[in-house]
Amino acid sequence: MKFAGTTRNPRLARRFVLLIALLFGAITLTSVMSAVPAHADEVGEEYDFYFAGNVKYDDKPLEGVNITVDGNGYKADVDTDADGKWKIGVPEKGTYKVTLDEETLPKGVIVAEGGSTIEAEFGLTQSKSVNFFLGEGVRVTVSFWDQLAERLVNGLNFGLMLALAAIGASLVFGTTGLSNFAHAEMVTFGAIMALVFGVFLQWPIWLAIIIALALSAAFGFALDAGIWRPLRRKGVGIVQVMIVSIGLSLALRYVFLYFIGGGTFQLPGSGEENIKLFGTVSLSVTDMISMAVSVVVLLGVAWWLIKTKTGKATRAISDNPSLAAASGIDVDRVVRIVWILAATLAGLSGILWAYFRPGIKWDMGAQLLLLIFAAITLGGLGTAFGAMVGALIIGILVEVSTLWIPSDIKYVGALVVLIAVLLVRPQGILGRRERIG
């Protein structure tokens, strides 16, 4: 079976790859410079509530000790600074488990009293101090393979969710040549609609999600009818249309900020307890449902692309839009369907991202945008199946990389693999080589 190609303009594809690599590299470099050394106030600083502490042994501060806060559907970790201090922000008040990773303590030092995990709860203030009592002893460690298995499962969960958003953006690029920077706001839109109906109006969450997906589809239809189709008919260049998408992205982002504010909101079910599956691997019921839904939807999109008349037309337009139009395919109609499908998948990805993250924030989609572009580029420009493969690779890599690097710079690994693959195979994993000239 022959899948959709990279793009109808190889020069544009190469420029797109360079642009994404430069953007991703600049933002990643900024995060690296700000995260090394990893100070605690850089983790969860957008939240109003936080846990903090000071790790010392024999009155000497210990640097590089890893602390994890887990609870209410939220999980974050940080290393202590040179003064032994750490600080982790959390989205809401509640009871959390604060864990000190004994493997990061100096040799012969363990948590002597109270255990390495402390259950902490906020009082009347916005902060809570948590300290561990250290002493000498024999350390019980978690094997590398158990840690790897846990991160692989989390990475698969993240990759499946990322694939939903990446496939939609890839289909748009394949059929129109547009690198849609406003795709991030489509992700945010779906999550916000679920928030409005599931939390603000307190409707059943399953109904709120269905309504959110329907509104996401309508949002995609409206954007194409009101902005993208008129620009296509006027023959506006791809670069100019891309700039319009950047402006639209910024405008939508601040519209979201105006209506829901700068806080972080949780969807119902975000605080579920995890169920132990095997070894150290544990997932909540919501996580398992999220993975199952992602797999079913991705298989459904694959079936649509391969078996249906519209799906085949979509792949034909991605290969050669002029030839597709000459063959009698209604290009405008297919592009309209692609925009609706892309917006629906982005909305679903946003809802699942709100549970994985967890929390809904006005700029949450922007945090995924470069990873979406990286997945598309890695898999092959304009190929839906390539975007799926690229997203799974990046999702797993991002989570597994925390075995060796601090979690606050874990996206560096995705950039390194992206660059390495493009150096060896510039067209991406499933993209096709095309001649220029």
Sine and cosine of phi, psi and omega as CSV:
sin_phi,cos_phi,sin_psi,cos_psi,sin_omega,cos_omega
0.00,0.00,0.72,-0.70,-0.03,-1.00
-0.99,-0.17,0.87,-0.50,-0.06,-1.00
-1.00,-0.03,0.12,-0.99,-0.06,-1.00
-0.89,0.45,0.53,-0.85,-0.04,-1.00
-0.99,0.10,-0.13,-0.99,-0.09,-1.00
-0.94,0.34,-0.88,0.48,0.05,-1.00
-0.18,-0.98,0.28,-0.96,0.00,-1.00
-0.97,0.23,-0.16,0.99,-0.01,-1.00
-0.80,-0.60,0.99,-0.13,-0.06,-1.00
-0.87,0.49,-0.58,0.81,0.02,-1.00
-0.89,0.45,-0.66,0.75,0.03,-1.00
-0.90,0.43,-0.62,0.79,0.02,-1.00
-0.89,0.46,-0.68,0.73,0.00,-1.00
-0.91,0.42,-0.66,0.75,0.03,-1.00
-0.90,0.43,-0.62,0.79,0.01,-1.00
-0.89,0.45,-0.69,0.72,0.03,-1.00
-0.86,0.51,-0.70,0.71,-0.01,-1.00
-0.90,0.44,-0.68,0.74,0.00,-1.00
-0.88,0.47,-0.72,0.70,-0.02,-1.00
-0.91,0.41,-0.67,0.75,0.01,-1.00
-0.88,0.48,-0.67,0.75,0.01,-1.00
-0.92,0.40,-0.71,0.71,0.02,-1.00
-0.88,0.47,-0.74,0.68,-0.03,-1.00
-0.89,0.45,-0.65,0.76,0.00,-1.00
-0.92,0.40,-0.66,0.75,-0.02,-1.00
-0.91,0.42,-0.71,0.71,-0.02,-1.00
-0.94,0.35,-0.63,0.78,0.03,-1.00
-0.90,0.43,-0.66,0.75,0.03,-1.00
-0.88,0.48,-0.64,0.77,0.04,-1.00
-0.88,0.47,-0.68,0.73,0.00,-1.00
-0.92,0.38,-0.57,0.82,0.02,-1.00
-0.92,0.40,-0.71,0.70,-0.02,-1.00
-0.89,0.45,-0.55,0.83,0.00,-1.00
-1.00,0.09,-0.26,0.97,-0.08,-1.00
-0.97,-0.23,-0.09,1.00,-0.02,-1.00
-0.86,-0.50,0.90,-0.43,-0.01,1.00
-0.96,0.28,0.42,-0.91,-0.09,-1.00
-0.99,0.15,0.99,-0.17,0.05,-1.00
-1.00,0.07,0.52,-0.86,-0.14,-0.99
-0.90,0.43,-0.52,0.86,-0.07,-1.00
-0.96,0.30,0.01,1.00,0.05,-1.00
-1.00,-0.06,-0.06,1.00,0.00,-1.00
-0.95,-0.30,0.89,-0.45,0.00,-1.00
0.94,0.35,0.46,0.89,-0.05,-1.00
-0.93,0.37,-0.27,0.96,0.01,-1.00
-0.98,0.22,-0.14,0.99,-0.02,-1.00
-0.99,-0.10,0.44,-0.90,-0.04,-1.00
-0.99,0.12,-0.41,0.91,-0.06,-1.00
-0.95,-0.30,0.58,-0.82,-0.04,-1.00
-0.45,-0.89,0.45,-0.89,0.17,-0.99
-0.97,-0.23,0.54,-0.84,0.00,-1.00
-0.53,-0.85,0.33,-0.94,0.01,-1.00
-0.20,-0.98,-0.05,-1.00,-0.03,-1.00
-0.61,-0.79,0.87,-0.49,-0.05,-1.00
-0.98,-0.18,0.89,-0.45,0.01,-1.00
-0.71,-0.70,0.43,-0.90,0.13,-0.99
-0.67,-0.75,0.84,-0.55,-0.10,-0.99
0.82,0.57,0.68,0.73,0.02,-1.00
0.89,0.45,0.27,0.96,0.05,-1.00
-0.93,-0.37,0.78,-0.63,-0.01,-1.00
-0.92,0.39,0.60,-0.80,0.02,-1.00
-0.95,-0.32,0.86,-0.52,-0.01,-1.00
-1.00,-0.08,0.56,-0.83,0.09,-1.00
0.99,0.13,0.23,0.97,0.05,-1.00
-0.99,0.14,0.78,-0.62,-0.09,-1.00
-1.00,0.05,0.76,-0.65,0.03,-1.00
-0.86,-0.51,0.72,-0.69,0.01,-1.00
-0.85,-0.52,0.69,-0.72,0.11,-0.99
-0.92,-0.39,0.81,-0.59,-0.09,-1.00
-0.66,-0.75,0.76,-0.65,0.05,-1.00
0.35,-0.94,0.40,-0.92,0.02,-1.00
0.81,0.58,0.59,0.81,0.02,-1.00
0.97,0.23,0.16,0.99,-0.04,-1.00
-0.87,-0.49,0.60,-0.80,0.04,-1.00
-0.53,-0.85,0.76,-0.65,0.04,-1.00
-0.47,-0.88,0.43,-0.90,0.03,-1.00
-0.61,-0.79,0.33,-0.95,-0.04,-1.00
-0.43,-0.90,0.39,-0.92,0.10,-1.00
-0.99,-0.17,0.58,-0.82,0.03,-1.00
-0.91,0.41,0.49,-0.87,0.00,-1.00
-1.00,0.06,-0.18,-0.98,-0.07,-1.00
-0.89,0.45,-0.40,0.92,0.03,-1.00
-1.00,-0.04,0.09,1.00,-0.02,-1.00
0.98,0.20,0.16,0.99,-0.08,-1.00
-1.00,-0.05,0.50,-0.87,0.07,-1.00
-0.59,-0.81,0.37,-0.93,-0.03,-1.00
-0.37,-0.93,0.78,-0.62,-0.01,-1.00
-0.74,-0.67,0.85,-0.53,0.06,-1.00
-0.99,0.16,0.52,-0.85,0.03,-1.00
-0.77,-0.63,0.46,-0.89,-0.11,-0.99
-0.95,0.31,-0.40,0.92,-0.05,-1.00
-0.40,-0.92,0.31,-0.95,0.07,-1.00
-0.94,0.35,0.49,-0.87,0.00,-1.00
0.32,-0.95,-0.17,-0.99,0.03,-1.00
-0.99,-0.15,0.77,-0.64,-0.03,-1.00
-0.77,-0.63,0.41,-0.91,0.11,-0.99
-0.99,-0.17,0.85,-0.52,0.01,-1.00
-0.97,-0.26,0.87,-0.50,-0.10,-0.99
-0.87,-0.50,0.73,-0.69,0.12,-0.99
-0.98,-0.18,0.81,-0.59,0.00,-1.00
-0.98,0.19,0.96,-0.28,-0.07,-1.00
-0.91,0.41,-0.35,0.94,0.03,-1.00
-0.91,0.42,-0.38,0.92,-0.02,-1.00
-1.00,-0.01,-0.01,1.00,0.07,-1.00
-0.98,0.18,0.40,-0.91,0.08,-1.00
-0.86,0.51,0.39,-0.92,-0.02,-1.00
-0.86,0.51,0.74,-0.67,0.03,-1.00
1.00,0.05,-0.05,1.00,0.00,-1.00
-0.96,-0.29,0.75,-0.67,0.03,-1.00
-0.72,-0.69,0.12,-0.99,0.15,-0.99
-0.99,0.15,0.93,-0.38,-0.17,-0.99
-0.99,0.13,-0.58,0.82,-0.08,-1.00
-0.77,-0.64,0.64,-0.77,0.11,-0.99
0.99,0.13,-0.16,0.99,0.01,-1.00
1.00,0.10,0.22,-0.97,-0.04,-1.00
-0.99,0.13,-0.10,0.99,0.05,-1.00
-0.85,-0.52,0.80,-0.60,0.00,-1.00
-0.86,-0.50,0.74,-0.68,0.08,-1.00
-1.00,0.04,0.90,-0.45,-0.09,-1.00
-0.87,-0.50,0.58,-0.82,-0.02,-1.00
-0.69,-0.73,0.63,-0.77,0.00,-1.00
-0.95,0.32,0.50,-0.86,0.12,-0.99
-0.99,-0.15,-0.76,-0.65,-0.01,-1.00
-1.00,0.07,-0.26,0.97,-0.04,-1.00
-1.00,-0.08,0.08,-1.00,0.00,-1.00
-1.00,-0.01,-0.02,1.00,-0.03,-1.00
-0.79,-0.62,0.39,-0.92,0.02,-1.00
-0.60,-0.80,0.81,-0.58,0.01,-1.00
-1.00,-0.01,0.75,-0.66,0.00,-1.00
-0.77,-0.64,0.83,-0.55,-0.01,-1.00
-0.78,-0.62,0.49,-0.87,-0.01,-1.00
-0.91,-0.41,0.59,-0.80,0.02,-1.00
-0.99,-0.15,0.87,-0.50,-0.10,-0.99
-0.97,-0.25,0.42,-0.91,0.04,-1.00
-0.32,-0.95,-0.09,-1.00,0.02,-1.00
-1.00,0.01,0.51,-0.86,0.03,-1.00
0.23,-0.97,-0.12,-0.99,0.00,-1.00
-0.99,-0.12,0.74,-0.67,-0.11,-0.99
-1.00,-0.09,0.70,-0.72,0.11,-0.99
-0.99,-0.12,0.85,-0.53,-0.11,-0.99
-0.92,-0.39,0.37,-0.93,0.10,-0.99
-1.00,-0.08,0.75,-0.66,-0.08,-1.00
-0.90,0.43,0.40,-0.92,0.02,-1.00
-0.87,0.50,-0.63,0.78,-0.06,-1.00
-0.93,0.36,-0.56,0.83,0.08,-1.00
-0.91,0.41,-0.68,0.74,0.03,-1.00
-0.90,0.43,-0.65,0.76,0.01,-1.00
-0.89,0.45,-0.67,0.74,0.00,-1.00
-0.88,0.47,-0.67,0.74,-0.01,-1.00
-0.89,0.46,-0.69,0.72,-0.03,-1.00
-0.95,0.30,-0.53,0.85,0.06,-1.00
-0.90,0.44,-0.67,0.74,0.01,-1.00
-0.91,0.41,-0.70,0.71,0.04,-1.00
-0.90,0.44,-0.62,0.78,0.02,-1.00
-0.92,0.40,-0.61,0.79,0.06,-1.00
-0.90,0.44,-0.67,0.74,0.05,-1.00
-0.86,0.50,-0.74,0.67,0.00,-1.00
-0.91,0.42,-0.68,0.74,-0.02,-1.00
-0.89,0.45,-0.64,0.77,0.03,-1.00
-0.89,0.45,-0.67,0.74,0.03,-1.00
-0.91,0.42,-0.66,0.75,0.02,-1.00
-0.91,0.41,-0.57,0.82,-0.02,-1.00
-0.89,0.46,-0.58,0.81,0.02,-1.00
-0.86,0.52,-0.71,0.71,0.00,-1.00
-0.95,0.30,-0.64,0.77,-0.07,-1.00
-0.92,0.39,-0.62,0.79,-0.02,-1.00
-0.89,0.45,-0.69,0.73,0.01,-1.00
-0.88,0.48,-0.73,0.69,0.01,-1.00
-0.90,0.43,-0.58,0.82,0.01,-1.00
-0.92,0.38,-0.66,0.76,0.04,-1.00
-0.89,0.45,-0.65,0.76,0.04,-1.00
-0.89,0.46,-0.71,0.71,0.01,-1.00
-0.90,0.43,-0.65,0.76,-0.03,-1.00
-0.90,0.43,-0.60,0.80,-0.08,-1.00
-1.00,-0.03,-0.40,0.92,-0.06,-1.00
-0.85,-0.53,-0.29,0.96,-0.07,-1.00
0.98,0.20,0.11,0.99,-0.06,-1.00
-1.00,-0.01,0.79,-0.61,0.18,-0.98
-1.00,0.01,0.99,-0.11,-0.18,-0.98
-0.99,0.10,0.98,-0.19,0.02,-1.00
-0.95,0.31,-0.30,0.95,0.04,-1.00
-0.99,0.16,0.00,1.00,0.04,-1.00
-0.88,0.48,-0.51,0.86,0.04,-1.00
-0.88,0.48,-0.61,0.79,-0.02,-1.00
-0.97,0.25,-0.39,0.92,0.15,-0.99
-0.91,0.41,-0.62,0.79,0.07,-1.00
-0.89,0.46,-0.74,0.67,0.00,-1.00
-0.89,0.45,-0.62,0.78,-0.04,-1.00
-0.85,0.52,-0.72,0.70,0.00,-1.00
-0.87,0.49,-0.68,0.74,0.01,-1.00
-0.91,0.40,-0.66,0.75,-0.02,-1.00
-0.92,0.39,-0.62,0.79,0.04,-1.00
-0.90,0.43,-0.64,0.77,0.08,-1.00
-0.89,0.45,-0.60,0.80,0.04,-1.00
-0.90,0.43,-0.71,0.71,-0.05,-1.00
-0.87,0.49,-0.75,0.66,-0.08,-1.00
-0.99,0.11,-0.53,0.85,-0.06,-1.00
-1.00,0.05,-0.43,0.90,-0.05,-1.00
-0.90,-0.44,-0.82,0.57,-0.04,-1.00
-0.90,0.43,-0.72,0.69,0.01,-1.00
-1.00,-0.04,-0.17,0.99,0.08,-1.00
0.85,0.52,0.65,0.76,0.13,-0.99
-0.99,0.13,0.32,-0.95,0.07,-1.00
-0.82,0.57,0.67,-0.74,-0.13,-0.99
-0.89,0.46,-0.58,0.82,0.02,-1.00
-0.89,0.45,-0.62,0.78,0.03,-1.00
-0.94,0.34,-0.63,0.77,0.02,-1.00
-0.88,0.48,-0.62,0.78,0.00,-1.00
-0.93,0.38,-0.67,0.75,0.03,-1.00
-0.88,0.48,-0.71,0.70,0.02,-1.00
-0.90,0.45,-0.66,0.75,0.01,-1.00
-0.88,0.48,-0.64,0.76,0.01,-1.00
-0.93,0.36,-0.63,0.78,0.04,-1.00
-0.90,0.43,-0.67,0.74,0.03,-1.00
-0.93,0.37,-0.55,0.84,0.07,-1.00
-0.89,0.45,-0.68,0.73,0.05,-1.00
-0.88,0.47,-0.69,0.73,0.03,-1.00
-0.90,0.44,-0.58,0.81,0.03,-1.00
-0.90,0.44,-0.69,0.72,0.05,-1.00
-0.89,0.45,-0.66,0.75,0.05,-1.00
-0.88,0.48,-0.71,0.70,-0.04,-1.00
-0.91,0.42,-0.65,0.76,0.00,-1.00
-0.90,0.43,-0.65,0.76,0.00,-1.00
-0.93,0.36,-0.71,0.71,-0.03,-1.00
-0.92,0.38,-0.59,0.81,-0.10,-0.99
-1.00,-0.02,-0.42,0.91,-0.10,-0.99
-0.81,-0.58,-0.86,0.50,-0.21,-0.98
-0.95,0.31,-0.66,0.76,-0.01,-1.00
-0.92,0.40,-0.72,0.69,0.06,-1.00
-0.85,0.53,-0.62,0.79,0.03,-1.00
-0.92,0.39,-0.61,0.79,0.04,-1.00
-0.90,0.44,-0.68,0.74,-0.05,-1.00
-0.92,0.38,-0.49,0.87,0.03,-1.00
-0.99,0.13,-0.07,1.00,0.04,-1.00
0.95,0.30,0.46,0.89,0.02,-1.00
-0.91,0.41,0.67,-0.75,-0.05,-1.00
-0.91,0.42,0.36,-0.93,-0.05,-1.00
-0.88,0.47,-0.65,0.76,-0.02,-1.00
-0.89,0.46,-0.69,0.72,0.01,-1.00
-0.90,0.43,-0.64,0.77,0.02,-1.00
-0.91,0.41,-0.61,0.80,0.04,-1.00
-0.89,0.46,-0.64,0.77,0.04,-1.00
-0.90,0.43,-0.61,0.80,0.08,-1.00
-0.87,0.49,-0.65,0.76,-0.01,-1.00
-0.91,0.42,-0.56,0.83,0.06,-1.00
-0.91,0.41,-0.70,0.71,0.04,-1.00
-0.89,0.45,-0.65,0.76,0.03,-1.00
-0.89,0.45,-0.64,0.77,0.03,-1.00
-0.85,0.52,-0.75,0.66,-0.01,-1.00
-0.90,0.43,-0.66,0.75,-0.02,-1.00
-0.89,0.45,-0.73,0.68,-0.01,-1.00
-0.89,0.45,-0.64,0.77,-0.03,-1.00
-0.85,0.52,-0.68,0.73,-0.04,-1.00
-0.99,0.15,-0.36,0.93,0.19,-0.98
-0.91,0.42,-0.69,0.72,0.06,-1.00
-0.87,0.50,-0.69,0.73,0.01,-1.00
-0.88,0.48,-0.64,0.77,-0.02,-1.00
-0.90,0.43,-0.65,0.76,-0.09,-1.00
-0.99,0.10,-0.59,0.81,-0.05,-1.00
-0.93,-0.37,-0.10,1.00,0.03,-1.00
0.98,0.18,-0.06,-1.00,-0.08,-1.00
-1.00,-0.07,0.06,1.00,-0.03,-1.00
-0.98,0.21,0.07,-1.00,0.03,-1.00
-0.92,-0.39,0.76,-0.65,-0.04,-1.00
-0.90,-0.43,0.52,-0.85,-0.01,-1.00
-0.94,-0.34,0.64,-0.77,0.11,-0.99
-0.99,0.12,0.42,-0.91,0.04,-1.00
-0.85,0.53,0.70,-0.71,0.01,-1.00
1.00,-0.06,0.00,1.00,-0.03,-1.00
-0.93,0.37,-0.42,0.91,-0.07,-1.00
-0.99,-0.13,0.38,0.93,-0.04,-1.00
-0.91,0.41,0.54,-0.84,0.06,-1.00
-0.97,0.24,0.54,-0.84,0.03,-1.00
-0.98,0.21,0.51,-0.86,0.05,-1.00
-0.96,-0.28,0.80,-0.60,-0.02,-1.00
-0.95,0.32,0.79,-0.61,-0.02,-1.00
-0.98,-0.18,-0.85,0.53,0.07,-1.00
-0.32,-0.95,0.53,-0.85,-0.03,-1.00
0.82,0.58,-0.78,-0.62,0.06,-1.00
-0.99,-0.11,0.07,1.00,-0.05,-1.00
-0.98,0.18,0.80,-0.60,0.05,-1.00
-0.59,-0.81,0.61,-0.80,0.01,-1.00
-0.67,-0.74,0.48,-0.88,0.10,-0.99
-0.99,0.14,0.24,-0.97,0.04,-1.00
-0.87,0.49,-0.62,0.78,0.02,-1.00
-0.89,0.46,-0.65,0.76,0.04,-1.00
-0.87,0.49,-0.70,0.72,-0.02,-1.00
-0.92,0.39,-0.64,0.77,0.06,-1.00
-0.90,0.43,-0.66,0.75,0.01,-1.00
-0.86,0.51,-0.71,0.70,0.00,-1.00
-0.91,0.41,-0.66,0.75,0.00,-1.00
-0.90,0.44,-0.70,0.72,0.02,-1.00
-0.89,0.46,-0.68,0.73,0.00,-1.00
-0.87,0.49,-0.70,0.71,-0.01,-1.00
-0.89,0.46,-0.72,0.69,-0.02,-1.00
-0.88,0.47,-0.71,0.71,-0.03,-1.00
-0.91,0.41,-0.69,0.73,0.01,-1.00
-0.89,0.46,-0.65,0.76,0.07,-1.00
-0.90,0.43,-0.61,0.79,0.04,-1.00
-0.90,0.44,-0.66,0.75,0.04,-1.00
-0.91,0.42,-0.66,0.76,0.03,-1.00
-0.88,0.48,-0.70,0.72,0.03,-1.00
-0.88,0.47,-0.66,0.75,-0.01,-1.00
-0.89,0.46,-0.67,0.75,-0.02,-1.00
-0.93,0.37,-0.58,0.81,-0.12,-0.99
-1.00,0.01,-0.62,0.78,-0.20,-0.98
-0.98,-0.21,-0.50,0.87,-0.11,-0.99
-1.00,0.02,0.38,-0.92,0.00,-1.00
-0.90,0.43,-0.68,0.73,0.00,-1.00
-0.92,0.38,-0.62,0.78,0.03,-1.00
-0.90,0.44,-0.68,0.74,0.04,-1.00
-0.91,0.42,-0.60,0.80,0.05,-1.00
-0.91,0.42,-0.61,0.80,0.04,-1.00
-0.88,0.48,-0.70,0.71,0.01,-1.00
-0.92,0.38,-0.57,0.82,0.02,-1.00
-0.91,0.41,-0.67,0.74,0.02,-1.00
-0.91,0.42,-0.62,0.79,0.04,-1.00
-0.89,0.45,-0.60,0.80,0.02,-1.00
-0.93,0.36,-0.79,0.62,-0.09,-1.00
-0.34,-0.94,0.99,-0.12,-0.07,-1.00
-0.90,0.45,-0.60,0.80,-0.01,-1.00
-0.91,0.41,-0.71,0.70,0.03,-1.00
-0.91,0.41,-0.60,0.80,0.03,-1.00
-0.89,0.46,-0.68,0.74,0.01,-1.00
-0.92,0.40,-0.64,0.77,0.02,-1.00
-0.92,0.39,-0.40,0.91,0.00,-1.00
-0.99,0.11,0.02,1.00,0.04,-1.00
0.99,-0.12,0.11,0.99,0.03,-1.00
-0.98,0.22,0.74,-0.68,0.06,-1.00
-0.98,0.19,1.00,-0.06,-0.11,-0.99
-0.88,0.47,-0.70,0.72,-0.02,-1.00
-0.86,0.50,-0.67,0.74,-0.01,-1.00
-0.90,0.43,-0.69,0.72,-0.01,-1.00
-0.91,0.41,-0.67,0.74,0.02,-1.00
-0.88,0.47,-0.62,0.78,0.04,-1.00
-0.88,0.48,-0.70,0.71,0.03,-1.00
-0.89,0.45,-0.64,0.77,0.01,-1.00
-0.89,0.47,-0.67,0.74,0.02,-1.00
-0.89,0.45,-0.66,0.75,0.02,-1.00
-0.90,0.43,-0.71,0.70,0.01,-1.00
-0.90,0.45,-0.69,0.73,-0.01,-1.00
-0.88,0.47,-0.66,0.75,0.00,-1.00
-0.92,0.38,-0.61,0.79,0.02,-1.00
-0.92,0.40,-0.71,0.71,0.03,-1.00
-0.90,0.44,-0.63,0.78,0.04,-1.00
-0.90,0.43,-0.65,0.76,0.03,-1.00
-0.89,0.46,-0.67,0.74,0.04,-1.00
-0.90,0.44,-0.67,0.74,0.04,-1.00
-0.87,0.49,-0.64,0.77,0.02,-1.00
-0.89,0.45,-0.64,0.77,0.02,-1.00
-0.91,0.42,-0.71,0.70,0.01,-1.00
-0.92,0.38,-0.60,0.80,0.05,-1.00
-0.89,0.45,-0.56,0.83,0.03,-1.00
-0.91,0.42,-0.53,0.85,0.06,-1.00
-0.99,0.16,-0.58,0.81,-0.04,-1.00
-0.96,0.27,-0.59,0.80,-0.16,-0.99
-0.87,0.50,-0.78,0.63,-0.23,0.97
-0.99,-0.10,0.16,-0.99,0.05,-1.00
0.92,-0.39,0.42,-0.91,0.01,-1.00
-0.91,-0.42,0.78,-0.63,-0.01,-1.00
-0.68,-0.73,0.41,-0.91,-0.11,-0.99
-0.88,0.48,-0.43,0.90,-0.02,-1.00
-0.90,-0.44,0.38,0.92,-0.10,-1.00
-0.89,0.46,-0.58,0.81,-0.02,-1.00
-0.91,0.41,-0.56,0.83,-0.01,-1.00
-0.89,0.45,-0.44,0.90,0.02,-1.00
-0.94,0.35,-0.35,0.94,0.00,-1.00
-0.99,-0.15,-0.24,0.97,-0.22,-0.98
-0.85,0.52,-0.75,0.66,-0.03,-1.00
-0.92,0.39,-0.55,0.84,0.06,-1.00
-0.93,0.38,-0.58,0.81,0.06,-1.00
-0.90,0.45,-0.75,0.66,0.02,-1.00
-0.88,0.47,-0.63,0.77,0.01,-1.00
-0.90,0.45,-0.65,0.76,0.02,-1.00
-0.90,0.44,-0.66,0.75,0.01,-1.00
-0.90,0.43,-0.71,0.71,-0.03,-1.00
-0.92,0.39,-0.67,0.74,-0.01,-1.00
-0.90,0.43,-0.67,0.74,-0.03,-1.00
-0.97,0.25,-0.47,0.88,-0.06,-1.00
0.80,-0.60,0.87,-0.50,-0.10,-0.99
-0.85,0.52,0.77,-0.64,0.08,-1.00
0.99,0.14,-0.02,1.00,-0.01,-1.00
-0.97,-0.24,0.87,-0.50,-0.03,-1.00
-0.90,0.45,-0.67,0.75,-0.02,-1.00
-0.93,0.36,-0.55,0.83,0.07,-1.00
-0.91,0.41,-0.64,0.76,0.04,-1.00
-0.88,0.47,-0.61,0.79,0.03,-1.00
-0.90,0.44,-0.74,0.67,0.00,-1.00
-0.90,0.44,-0.70,0.72,0.01,-1.00
-0.88,0.48,-0.64,0.77,0.00,-1.00
-0.91,0.41,-0.67,0.75,0.02,-1.00
-0.90,0.44,-0.67,0.75,0.01,-1.00
-0.89,0.45,-0.73,0.69,-0.03,-1.00
-0.92,0.39,-0.67,0.74,0.01,-1.00
-0.86,0.51,-0.73,0.68,0.00,-1.00
-0.92,0.39,-0.67,0.74,-0.03,-1.00
-0.89,0.45,-0.67,0.74,-0.02,-1.00
-0.86,0.51,-0.69,0.73,-0.03,-1.00
-0.97,0.24,-0.66,0.75,-0.03,-1.00
-0.92,0.38,-0.52,0.86,-0.05,-1.00
-0.89,0.46,-0.34,0.94,0.00,-1.00
-0.94,0.34,-0.12,0.99,0.12,-0.99
-0.93,0.36,-0.42,0.91,-0.09,-1.00
-0.86,-0.51,-0.44,0.90,-0.04,-1.00
-0.83,-0.55,0.38,-0.93,0.03,-1.00
-0.85,0.52,0.57,-0.82,-0.09,-1.00
-0.91,0.41,-0.41,0.91,-0.05,-1.00
-0.98,0.20,-0.08,1.00,0.12,-0.99
-0.81,-0.58,0.45,0.89,-0.09,-1.00
-0.93,0.37,-0.34,0.94,0.01,-1.00
-0.96,0.30,-0.18,0.98,0.06,-1.00
-0.87,0.48,-0.64,0.76,-0.01,-1.00
-0.86,0.51,-0.64,0.77,0.02,-1.00
-0.89,0.45,-0.64,0.77,0.02,-1.00
-0.91,0.42,-0.68,0.73,-0.02,-1.00
-0.88,0.47,-0.72,0.69,0.01,-1.00
-0.91,0.41,-0.64,0.77,0.03,-1.00
-0.85,0.53,-0.75,0.66,-0.02,-1.00
-0.90,0.43,-0.68,0.74,-0.03,-1.00
-0.88,0.47,-0.70,0.71,-0.01,-1.00
-0.91,0.41,-0.66,0.75,-0.03,-1.00
-0.93,0.37,-0.50,0.86,0.06,-1.00
-0.92,0.39,-0.60,0.80,-0.01,-1.00
-1.00,0.08,-0.64,0.77,-0.05,-1.00
-0.69,-0.72,1.00,0.08,-0.12,-0.99
-0.85,0.52,-0.47,0.88,-0.03,-1.00
-0.98,0.17,-0.02,1.00,-0.02,-1.00
1.00,-0.01,0.06,-1.00,-0.12,-0.99
-0.90,0.43,-0.72,0.69,-0.04,-1.00
-0.93,-0.36,0.14,0.99,0.03,-1.00
-0.97,0.23,0.27,-0.96,0.00,-1.00
-0.95,-0.30,0.55,-0.83,0.14,-0.99
-0.94,0.34,0.63,-0.77,0.07,-1.00
-0.73,-0.68,0.61,-0.79,0.01,-1.00
-0.98,0.18,0.55,-0.83,0.06,-1.00
-0.93,-0.37,0.84,-0.54,0.00,-1.00
1.00,-0.02,0.00,0.00,0.00,0.00
